[in-house]
Structures are given as structure tokens and as C-alpha cells.
Amino acid sequence: MATIWTAMAVAALAGVAVLGFWLGAAVLARHRAESAADLGALAAASHAAEGPAQACERARWVADRMGVTLLACRWQRLDAFVEVQAPALGLGGMSALSARARAGPTGQPP
């Protein structure tokens, strides 16, 4: 009887460990997407003087280096809006995670 209880406890602990790993991987993928969106928007905003096409190309360069896909880069007045998508590696059944960021000149109200 003790063997059965021990096997059930080990199976439950293994299930909790797998669930914890899955949740941790999802959180890390989300953080990576958010970081890439933030850095891409900052890169685009810092190269705004070169024109929107060059600035968005810089955002794409940042996204490529961070292992995410740049979905959109657009401008509204002086603000750069960037949207990226990060693959959910090792997360079976979960779709890719996306994030958005906005960056522009400081000292102006949003």
C-alpha cells in the first residue's frame, strides 16, 4: 500500500514540476517579447531624424537580434509604435506571444 501512495505522490510532484516549468517558460517568453518591443521602439525613436523608413529598419534590426518578429512599425506624430511577436518555445499548444511599445520624445504629454 505504501508503494502505491509513494507512486501517486511522485506522479503528483512530477505534474506540479511540469506545470511550473510550462508557466515559467511562458513568463520568460512574454518578458522577452516585451523587452524586444520596448527596445525596438526606443531604437526607432532614437533614429527618427533619419526618417520613418530608416527608423523602422533599426527597430527590425533590434527585433531580429532578440529573436522575435517585427509585426508592425508605424509613426504617429513623433511617436514610434512597435509590435513584435515572440515564438513560445517549448510550449506545446501555445501560440506565439506578442507585445507592443511606444516611444517618442520626452517632455511632451502623451
C-alpha positions in Angstrom: 0.0 0.0 0.0 2.9 2.4 0.8 4.3 1.8 -2.7 1.0 2.9 -4.3 0.9 6.1 -2.2 4.5 6.9 -2.9 4.0 6.4 -6.7 1.0 8.7 -6.6 2.9 11.3 -4.6 5.8 11.1 -7.1 3.4 11.5 -10.1 1.7 14.5 -8.4 5.0 16.1 -7.8 6.2 15.5 -11.3 2.9 17.0 -12.6 3.4 20.1 -10.5 7.0 20.4 -11.7 6.0 20.2 -15.4 3.3 22.8 -14.8 5.8 25.1 -13.1 8.2 24.7 -16.0 5.5 25.4 -18.5 4.4 28.5 -16.6 8.0 29.7 -16.2 8.7 29.3 -19.9 5.5 31.3 -20.8 6.5 34.1 -18.5 10.0 34.2 -19.9 8.7 34.3 -23.5 6.4 37.1 -22.6 9.2 39.1 -20.9 11.4 38.6 -24.0 8.6 39.9 -26.3 8.0 42.9 -24.1 11.7 43.7 -23.9 12.1 43.4 -27.6 9.1 45.7 -28.2 10.5 48.3 -25.8 14.0 48.3 -27.2 12.7 48.3 -30.8 10.5 51.4 -30.1 13.4 53.1 -28.4 15.7 52.3 -31.3 13.2 53.6 -33.8 12.6 56.8 -31.8 16.3 57.5 -31.4 16.7 57.3 -35.3 13.6 59.4 -36.1 15.7 62.1 -37.6 16.8 59.7 -40.4 13.2 59.2 -41.5 10.5 56.7 -40.7 11.8 54.0 -43.0 15.3 54.1 -41.6 14.0 54.2 -38.0 11.7 51.2 -38.6 14.6 49.4 -40.2 16.6 49.9 -36.9 13.6 48.5 -34.9 13.6 45.5 -37.2 17.4 45.1 -36.6 16.8 45.1 -32.9 13.9 42.6 -33.2 16.0 40.2 -35.3 18.8 40.3 -32.8 16.5 39.5 -30.0 14.9 36.5 -31.8 11.5 38.0 -32.3 9.5 39.0 -35.4 8.6 42.7 -36.1 4.9 42.7 -36.9 4.4 46.5 -37.2 6.3 49.7 -37.0 4.3 52.9 -37.5 4.6 56.6 -36.7 2.0 58.9 -35.2 3.3 62.5 -34.9 6.7 62.0 -33.3 6.0 58.6 -31.6 7.1 55.2 -32.8 4.7 52.4 -32.3 6.3 48.9 -32.5 4.6 45.5 -32.3 6.6 42.2 -32.1 5.8 38.5 -31.8 8.0 36.0 -30.0 7.7 32.3 -30.5 6.6 30.3 -27.5 9.5 27.8 -27.5 8.8 24.5 -25.7 5.2 25.4 -25.0 3.1 22.9 -26.9 -0.2 24.2 -27.9 0.5 27.9 -27.0 0.5 30.4 -29.8 3.3 33.0 -30.3 3.2 35.9 -27.8 3.0 39.5 -29.0 3.9 42.8 -27.3 3.5 46.5 -28.2 5.5 49.5 -27.2 5.5 53.2 -27.9 8.5 55.6 -27.7 8.9 59.2 -28.6 10.5 62.5 -27.4 10.5 63.3 -23.7 9.0 66.3 -22.2 5.7 66.2 -24.0 2.4 64.9 -22.6 1.0 61.7 -24.2 
